[in-house]
Amino acid sequence: MANDETATPDTVTAIRWQSRDDNHEVAVFEVAVMTNGTSRSIVHVVPVEGMHCAACAAKVEKALRGDAAVASADVAFATRKARIAFDPSRTSLPQLAQRVRQAGFELAVGRDAAERVREETRVLTDLRRRFFVGAALSLPLAIIAMTHGSIPWLAGEGAAWTQWALATPVYFWCGWPIHRAALERARVFSTDMHTLVSLGTTVAYAASVWALISADAAHVGHTSHLWFEAAAIILVFVLLGRLLESRATQHAGDAIRALSSLAVPAVRVIRVEDGVEVEREISADQVEPGVRVRVRPGERVPIDGEVVRGESEVDESMLTGEPIPVVKRARDRVFAGTMNTLGALDVVATCAATDTVLSRVISLVDDAQATKAQIARTADRAAAIFVPVILVIAFAAFAVWMLVAPVEIRFERALEALVSVLVVACPCALGLATPVAVMVASGRAATMGVLFRRAAAFEKLAVIRAVVFDKTGTLTQGSPRVTRVFPAAGIEESALLAVAAAVELSSEHPIARGIVEAARARTLDVHRAEEFCATAGEGVSAMVCDGVDGAPEKSKRGLVGRRSWLEREGVRGLPSENDGRFAAREGETCVAVAIDARFIGVIALEDVLRPSARAAIAELRSNDVEAWIASGDAQPSVARVAAELAIVPEHAKYGMTPESKASFLHELRARAPVAFVGDGINDAVALAAADAGIAMSAGTDVAKASADVVLVTHDLAAVARAISLSRATLRVIRQNLAWAFGYNVVLIPLAAGALYPWTGVMLPPILASAAMALSSVTVVMNSLRLRRVSTSLSSSSSSLRHA
């Protein structure tokens, strides 16, 4: 449903749109209004600036949730975005931005997107420069320090002052971004990862300076009590970790950036000026429904619309994942971002540029990345208290060593333990464990034709053991197709279809569309008839040019409908009701056709299975996922579909209302986690009642608003792919969390010297900083393996293990 913070699905009216222009950040709006008008909630996804670790994200969340008008707030450190649901009658986005500012961060409300990109690039370039300068100065510093006076010309007072000269620019200039971030947090009485690093390096640097200028250090011919190299190298390793983490998280967002790059900024519109068609180029944002656009070969389709002229093949792999181009001709739909390969097409826009399927895909993926999985909240709670706990442990270790260590090494051991604990602790790995995996997985899913609307959907689908399908429009095409044609004696099959299609051309009935599509598939000429008239529940009539007798065409009255209706209309030559041509097979509908009161044949139609249905059910079954049908249709139709899909009769439920579907799902959920796949308004309750709701992209807006997952393609195998990817994602998240918790649990005691009495081993500050820098990178790199996960349920596990 559109907003799970406000109401249940049956009390919510959902509206969703995306606002974007050339200069400003994309903002996703999702509105849910309760039918009684008592509650209204708007959801915004907004970039957040100034976050450096998961503890920062927790502080932004706390600041936002401090407003009573905020229903929920999720801040994802990996994407640097906040998803805020609030009542606009009680607060506003600028007011919330002010609360976040008071916490030491910034909501980038209305910020120029190009400016933000330039600023991010500038910061990254500056970070890279500081790292290389720091590395160049730290290398000789480390060489001097590590000799411990064993090389005469690298020992003594001169070497000590050389260490100070090398370490000072590293500490002050190279480490300034880290110190500045720590000071910003301190200014608002807060802490984060930079607090630990800045405090640790400051202690090491200050202690070294004090030792150097004291009388003892000035006359001692070695530098064993100086920690200049530790302060400098720690800062260099932290800068390296930030660089590697930035590069890795950029790769995590490759899929969504690739989708965004498919949007065409300018379109070529066709206008008639002085009776002549003229091409004019305008911005894509100016396109409105009804505008006619020309798409040349080799160009991307700029908008969603309907082809009105031309024929070509269009590569839709960006939406469906299918590599084979699809033939497009008049009346066919095309979608923004797809590639026109052969001929020129004239397309009439059916929506604005901000409402295209591509825009909605980007919007949904962006929204999913801004939400949080339930498993992430445990890590967030740990990260929120992480820094204060580490500060207590670090100073406790210092105090213990000062009390128990031998006098001659007391201060050295205590300082080493203090610095090591401060720099080895890493809340970032905890904060990145879930959101980066979700970020990569949602991007990967988008390329597979699957859109996860919420991060929690990955958790839900990963444990699914039964999938319940709606029948019409889900397992079947949702529109009747001609299966058999029975022309009367002396009538050609093509002539029968042409007459029926001409009569039905003005009708919007699903049967009419099926007949017209069948005629066009055979490249028959279908001319619009005149004096069209529809009789509800019976049939339609119109004046058409038949040509069925081979004689010159002339206008005659054509009829298409029930046999009984044609009989009442005085049609001659109708076969009896027992005639085999009227004996519809299970799931079929038969209509009779007449021209000028003369029967000319029967056309049989049925709602056929989707081509992918059998493979999808087989894939689920082979992986111990039960397949069910829950349909409102009659028993014969449901039984036929179940038989074709090899679904046991006990798993095929028919004649169900929306309420009975929901009740049935509650019964199934008592046995095992259940997913429901549907497309209609009547499926909205069932989609919300299931553990995980999956909606077809061609379904109604209400169905999609109620679902956790939306299938962009009509390929039902995407259900199995979604479950496969979810299982792989949950595995990676658990691996990440195990690493993040395990890293801190093992290395913090080692850094504090807790094992020293038995092993004689302490973690030196330099190695502690290296481990901290690599911890976050390890989590991100593990998550990036999801980009290569298999789309098969049976092979996803092994493919991930070998990725």
N, C-alpha and C positions, 0 to 999 in steps of 0.2 A: 504494500500500500504506500501511498505517497508520503505519508509522514507517520511513522509508528509511534511518535511521541504524543499524538493528539487524540486519536480515536481508533475504533475498530473499523475494518474495511467497509462494513455495510452502513456506516454513518459518515463516510467521508466523500466529499467531492474533490477529485484530484485534478490539478492543472499543473503542467510542467512546461517550462520553456527555457531558452538559453539566450542571454543577452551578450552581444559581442560587437565590437567595431574594430577598425584597423589599428587603433592606437591604445586601447585600454584592455586590461586583463579580463579574461573570460569570467563571468559570474554566472553560476547556475542557480536558478530560482525554482523552488518546489513548494507549491502552496497546497495546504489541506484545510478545508473549511468544513466544520461539522454542520450537518443538515439543520440542526436547531439554532445555528447561528451563535452559539455561546462560546465557541473556541475557534481561534484562527491562528495558524502557525506558519511562518515563512522560514525556509531553510536557505542559507547562503553558504557558499564555499568560497573562502577568501584566503589569499596568500598571507603568511605570517613572516615577518622579518625579525632577525635578532636571535633566533633559536640556535643553540649550539649542541644540545644533547636532549635526551628523553626527559630529564628533569625540567628543562625549559618548557617542553610541551605540556608537562603536568602543571606548571605554573600558569601558563596561558589558559588552560582548561579551568583551573581554579578561579582565575580572574573573571572569566566569562560566566561561569556558573554562579558567581557571586551576585549576579543580577537576577532578581526573582522572576523576571519576564522571560528568561532563557529556559526553554524546556530541556535542551540537551546541547552539549558542546563536545566535539571530538577534535583533537588536534593531532595530526600525524607528523612526527618529526621527519620521517623519510621524504615526504612530499612538501613539507613546510606549508601546509594548508590547514585551515580550521573549517569544520563543518558546524554551523551554528543554527539551531532551531529556536526561534523566539517569537513572541507575540508583538507585532508591529504597533499595536495600539498602546503598548506600555513602554516600549523602548525602541531604539533605532540603531542602525549599524554605526553611525558616528559616535553614539553614546557608548556602545560596546567597545569601539576602537579606543576611546578615552580610558576605559577601565584597563584594557590591555596595555596601553601606554604607561599607566601608573605602575604596572607590574614590571616595566622595563622592556617591553616588546612593542612591535608595531603591526597593526592590521593594515595591509596595503589596499585600502578602500579607494577605488577609482584611480589607482596608480597607473601611470603610463607604462604599458607592457614593454615597449621598446626600451624605455629608460631603465626599467628593472633588469632587462637582459644585459644592457650595457654596464650597469652597476655590478651585476654578478660577474661579468667577464672581467671588469676592472679589478674586483676583489680577488678573483682567482689568479690573475696575472701578478698582482701585488704579493699574494701568498707564495707563488712560485718563485718570485724574485727573492723574497726574504728567506725561503728555504735554501736556495742555492748559495746565497751569501753566507748563511749560517753554517751550511755544510762545509764550505771552503774554509771558514775560520775555525770550525770545530775539529777538523782533521788534524792540523798541527797541534792544537790544544790537547787532543786525546793522546797523541804520540808523546808529548812532553810529560803528561800526567802519568801515563802507563809505564814509563821507564822507572818511576819511583827512585830516582837518583842514581840508578845503576850506570848511566852514561854521564861522565863528568860534565861535559859541556851542555847537557840538558838539565843540570841540577843547580842548586844554589839560589841565591836571592834574585839574580837576573832572570832565571827561568820562572820563578814565582811571579815576578812582575810581568813577564811576557804572557803568562797564563791570564792574568788580570786584563791585559791589553786585548787579548784575543776574545775573552769571554764577555767583556763589557758590551761591545756592539751587538753581540748575539743576544744577550739578556735584554738590553733596552730596545734595540731597533727591530731585530728579527722577532723577538717575543712580544712586541707591543700589541698586536691583535689579541693575543691571549690575555695579557695583563689588562688591556682596555675592557675586554668582555668581563673579566673578573670584577673590575672596578664598577662597571655598569650594574652588575648584579648586587654588589655591596651597597651601591647607592640606594637601592630599594630594599635593603636588608634581606637579600636572597643569595643563593649559592647555586653553582652548577659545576660541570666538569672543569671549566677554566679556573674556577676557584681553587680546586685541588692542585692543578698544574702550576698556576701562578704562585700559590702559597709554597709549594714544594721547591720550586726553582728559586724563589726569593729567599727562603731559608738557607738553601745551599749557597747562593751567591753572597748573601749578607754575612754568613758565617765565615766564608772564605776571605772576604774583604777584611773582616775583623781580625782573623788570624794573620793575614798578611801585614796589616799595619801595626799589629802588636809587637812588642819588643822581642818576644820569644820567636815568632815566626820570622822576623827580620834577620835573626842571627842563626837560625837553624838551616843547615845546608841542604835540606830536602823539602818536598812539598806534600808529604803524606797527609797533612791535615787540611789540605785545600780541596774544595769540591767544585772548582770552576768548571771542570770538564763535565761533571754531572749536570750542572745547571744548563750549560750550553747544549749538550747533546740531547738532554730531555726535551728542550724546546724544539730542536731540529727534528727529532722523531715525531713530536706532536704535529708540527707543520707538515711533515711527510704524510702522517696518517690522515690529516684533513684533506690533503691533495688527493691521495689515493681514494679516500671515501667519496670525495666530490666526483671524481671520474667514474667510480663504480656506480654511484646512485644516478648519475647522468645516463649510464647505459641501462639502468633499471627502467627509465622512462622513455627508452627508444621507441617502443611500440606506439605509445600515445602521441609522441612527436611525429612519427611517421604518418599516423592517421591525420594529424593536424596539417601536415604538409600537403595532403591531397586536396585541401580546399582551394578553389580557384578564386583569386582576388578580383578578377575582372571578367565580365561576360560580354558577348557580342549579341546585342538585341536587334531584332528585325522590326522596322517601322515602315509604314506606308506614307510617303510624302509625295504629294501631287500624282498619286496613282502609281508610284514606283516604289518597289521595296528597297529600303536603304539600311545598311548595317551601321550601328552606332555602338561604341564600346562604353560601358558604364561599370561602376563598382558593383561587385556581387551583393553588397549590402542594400543596394537600391532596387534589387529585383523583387517584384511583388507577384502574387498569383495572377496568371493570365498573360504575363509577358512572354513574348515569343523569342527564343534564343537559338542561335545557330552554332552548331558544334562541328568543327572540321575534323577530318581524319588525323589521328595522332594527338588530339587534344582531350583533356579530361572534361567530363560533363560537369558544368558549373552548378547545376541546380537539380532538384528532383522535379520530374515533369513527365508529360506524355508526348510521345513522338507524333507529329502531325504531318511530316513529310520526310522522305528519304528512307534508306535501308542501310544497315551496317551491322557489324559485329562489335559487341561491347564487352570488354574484360571487366567482370564484376568480382574478381578474386579478392579485392580489398574488403568486400562485404561478406561474401559467401565462402571464400577459401577455395572455390572451384576454379582451376586454371583454364578451363575451356571457355572461350568467348561465347556470348549468347547473342543470337540473331535478334535484331530489333527492327521493327517496321511500324507503320502507322498504328496508333492506338496502344502500343506497348509502352510500359513505364520504364524510365531510366532514372539513375540515382547519382547524386553529386559525388564526385571523387572517382567514379568509374572511368575507364579509358575507352574512348571511341577509336576503333582500329582501322576501319576500311572506308566507309562512305560518309558523306556529310548528312547530318540530321538537323531538322528543325524541331525544336522541343518547346512546348508550352509549359511554363512553370506552374506547378500545383501548390507551391508553398513558398514562403520567404526563405532567404539563404540561411537564416538562423534556425529554421525549423526542419532542415533536411535530415535524412536518415544519418548522414555522416556527422552532422552537428549533434544529433541525439546520442550517437555512439560515443563521441568524444565526451559529451556531457556526462553520460552514465559511467564511463570508465573513471573520469575525473572525480565524480561523486563517490564511487566505490573506494577509490584510493584515499579519500578524505575521511571515510568512516573507519571504525575499529572493530576488529574481531574480538570476541569475548576473551579469547586466550591472551590477547594483548593487554588486557586490563590488569592481569596479575603482574605482568612485567612493569606496567606503568606505576602500579602501587609501590613496587619495590624501588623503581627509579626515583620516585618522589621523595623517599626518605634516604636515598642512597648516600648523597653527599654529606648530610649531617652525621650519619653513622660512620662514614669513613673518617671524618674529622675527629670523631671521638676515638676511633681505633688508632689513628695515627698518633695523637697526643698521648694516648694511653701507652702505646708501645714506647714512645720517647721517655715517658715517666718510668716505666718498668726497667728499661735499660739503664737509666740514670741511677736506679736504686740497686740493681743486681750485678751490673757489669764491673769488672776490675777497674780500678781508678784510672790506670794509664790509658785505657781504651774506652772509658765510659761515655764521654761526650761524642766521640767519633761513631761508636756503635749506635747510640741513641739518635744522633742526627741522621745516620744512614737509614735507620728503620723509619724515622719520621718521613723523610723524603721519599723513600721507596714505596711506602703505603700510599702516600698522597698521589704519586704519579702512576702507580700500577692500576689503581681502581678505575674502572671504566663503565659508567652508566650508559654510554652510547650503544654498546653492543646489546644491552637489554632493550633499549628504545628502538633499535633498528631491526631486531629479530623478527617481529611480525610485519610492520608496515612495508619494509622493503620487499619481503616475500609477496605480500598482497599486491604491491605496486607492479612487480614483474609479472605475477600471475594474471592480473587483470588485463595487462597489456597483451600478454600471450593469448588470453582468452578472446580478446577483441579480434585478433588475427585469425582465430578459429571460428568466428561467427557466433561467439557467446559473450554476452554482456552481464557481468556481475554488478547488480545495483548496490550491494552492500558487502563490506568485507566479511561480515558474519556469515554470508552465504557460502563461503568456502568451507567453513566449519560444518555447516548444516549438510551440504552435499557430500562431504567426505565420509559421513557415517550412514548415508542412505542405503536401505536394504530392500526397499520396494518403491516402484514408480507407478503411479496411477495416471492413465491417459484419458483425456476426453476423446470422443470419437470424431465427431464432425468438425472439420477444420483443423484437427490436430493429427490424428492418424490418417484421416482422409484429406483430400484436397480442399474440401469445403465448398466446392462448386461442381454441380453435376456436369458430367462429360458424356458425349454421345458414345454409346457402346455398340449399338446395333441399329441398322437402317433397313426397313422392309418396304420397298417401293411397290405400288400396285402394278398390275400387268400393263406393260407398254410404257411405263414411266422409268426414266433413268434415275439412278440413285443420286447423281449430282443435281439433277433438276429438282428432285424432292427436297434436298437440303437447301438449295438456293431459294426456293419459294418459302420454306419455313423460316430461313434466316432473314429474308426480306420482311416478312410479317413481324418477326420478333425483334427486329433491329431497334425499334423505339422503346422496347420494354426493358425494365430494370430487374425483372425476375431472374433468379439464378438459372432456371431452366432455359430462359431466353438467351442468356449469355453463353450457356453451354452449346446451344445450337448454332449461334452466330460464330463462336470460336471454331466449331467443327467445320463450318463452311469456309472460313478463312484459311484454316489449316490445309484445305484442299485447293486453295487459291481460286475459289469460285467468286464470280462477281456478285456482290450483294448490294443492291440498290435500296435506298430508303423508300419505304412505301408511303402512301398517302392515306388520309382518313383512318388513322390508327385508332382502335378502340379496344379496351381491355374489360373483360367481364370477370369480376373478382371470383377466384376459386374455380373458374371454368376454362377460360382460354382467352385468346386475342384474335382480332381480325383487322385487315387492312386491305387497301387497293394496291395490287402488285402487277408487274408485267411478268407473265409466267414463261411463255415459250416452251411449255412442257410437251406440246404436240409437234414440235418442229415447225409450227406455223409462225408467221410474223407475230412478234410480241404485242400484246395489247393489255390494257388495264383490266384486271379481274379481281374479284373479292377472294382473298385468301383467308383461311382459318386454321389455327393451330390450338389444340386443347384436348379436353377429355372427349372420349368417344360419345358419351351420353349427351354432351353439349352440342357436338357436331350433328348428332341425330336430331335434336330439337331445332337446330338451325336449318334442317331440311337437306342435309348432305346425302347424296345418293351413293350407292355401292359400298356402304360401310359393312365390313365383316361382322359376324356375330361376336358377342362378348367372350365366347368360348374359343374364338380363333387364337391359334398359337401366337400370333403377332401381338396380342394384347395380354398374353400370359407373362407378366413381368417376373423375372428372376428375383431372388432375394436382393433387396437394396435397389432395384431398378424402378424407374418411373417411365411409363409409355404415354406418348401423345400422338393423336391422329392429326393428319394434315389434309386439307381439302382446298381445291381451287374452283371457283365459280360453281359451288354446290356439288362438286364431284370429288369423291375420295381419291387421294393419290398416294397414300402410304402412311406408315407408322415409324416413329423415331423413338428408340429406347435410350434412356440416360441413367447413369448412376454416379454416385459420388465415389470415385475410385480411391484406392489407397495411395498414399504418398510413396514414391519410388523407394525412399529410404526406410520405410516403416519396418519391413521384414528384417533388414540388416540391423537396425537399431534394437529391436526386441531381442534378436539372437545374441547381440553383443552384451546386452544387460543380463540375459539368462545365463550366458556362459561364465559370468562373473558373480553368480549367486545373488543377483538382484531380481526380485520378482517383478513381473509385468502384469498390470491390471487394466481393465477398461471400466470407466464409470460414465455412462451416457444417458441422456434423456430420451434417446431414440427407442423405437420399438424393438422387441426381442429378436425378430428375424434379421433385421439389419445389423444389430450388435453381434449376434451369433455368427453371421457371415464373416464380419471383420475379424472376430476372434479366431475363427477357424482358419482363415487365410494367414493369420499371424502365429498360429500354433499356440494360442493362449487357451488354457483349459477353461471349459464352460463355467466352472466355479469362480473364475477370476473375471468374468464378463458380466458386469452389472448394467441393467437397462431400466428405462422408464424412471430415471432419477431426477428429482428436482434439485435446485442449488442447495436447499437445506439438507436433503437426504444425502447429497454428496459429502457435505461437511460432516454429517453424523457418521457416515461410512469411514471417512478419513480418520476421525477420532477413534473409531474402533480399531483400525489398522495400526494407528500410532501406539496403541497399548501393547502391540506385539513387537514393532520395530519402527525405526525412523522411516518416514514416508515422504516422497516428493510427488507433487501433482503437476501435470503438464496440460495446459488449456489455452484457449484463445478468446472466448466470448465473454460478454457481460455476465452471463449466468455462471461463469467459472470463477468470478472474482472472490466469492466467499470460500470456495474450495481451495483456491490458490493461497489464501491467507490461513486457512485451517490446517494445511499441510505443514510438515516440518520445514520443507523448502518448496516454494512455488516457482514454476518455470512457465513463462508465457511465450507464445509464438509472436514473431515480429509483426505478422499480418493481423494479429488479434486486436481487440478493442483497447482503447487507452485505459479503461478501467481495469481490464485484465492485466495489462502491463504495469499499472500502478500498484497492483496487489502482489506482484511477483517479486522474488528475490533475484531471479535470473531471467534475462530476455534472450531468445534465440533470434539472431539477425537473419539467418538463413532458414529455409524451409526444410533443411536436412535434419531429420530426427536423430541421426547419429550424433548430432551435437549434444544431445542429452547425455550419452555415454561419455563424450569428450569432456563435458563439464564435470561429471563425477570423477573422471580420471584425473583431470587437472586439480580438482579440489583435494583429492587424496594425496597427490604429490605435494601440493602446497602445504597441507597440514603436516606432512612428514618433514618438510624443510623448516617450517616454523618450529616444530619440536626440536629438531637438530640445532637450530639457531639458539633457542632458549637454553637447551642443555649446555651448549658451548658457553653462552654468555654467563649463566649462573655458575657453571663449573669453573670457568676461567677465574672469576672473582673469588670463589670459595677456596680454590687451590692456591692462587698466587698472593692473595692478601695476607694470609697467615705466614707464607714463606717470606714475603717482604718485611713483615713485622718481626721476623726472627723467632717465631714460635717454635720452629723445628731446630733451631741452632743448638740447643743443649744436647740433642741426640745425633744430629747429622753434621754439625759444624758448618751448615750452609745457610747463607742469607742471600736474598735476591738483591744485587747491587742496583742502585738507582738507574744507571744507564740501561741495563737489561730490562728493568721494570718499565721504563719509558718505551722501549722497543716493543715489548709485549703489549702494552696499552695501545700503541699506534696500530698494531696489526690485528687487535681483537675485533674492532669494528669492520675492518676490511675483510676479515675472514667471514663474518656474518653476511656482508653484502655479496661477496663472491659466491658463497654457498647459495644464496637466493637467486643469483643470476643463472644458475643451472636450470631453473624453471623455464627459461627461454627455449630450451631444447627438449622439454618433456614430450614424450610420445602422446599422440591423440587417441591411443587405444587403451581401453581399460585394462586389458590383459597384459600389455607391455609397458604401461606407465611406470610401474615399480622398478623393473629391471633397467629401463632406459634412464631413469633418474639416478640409479645407483652407478651407472657407467658414464653419466654425462660429465 
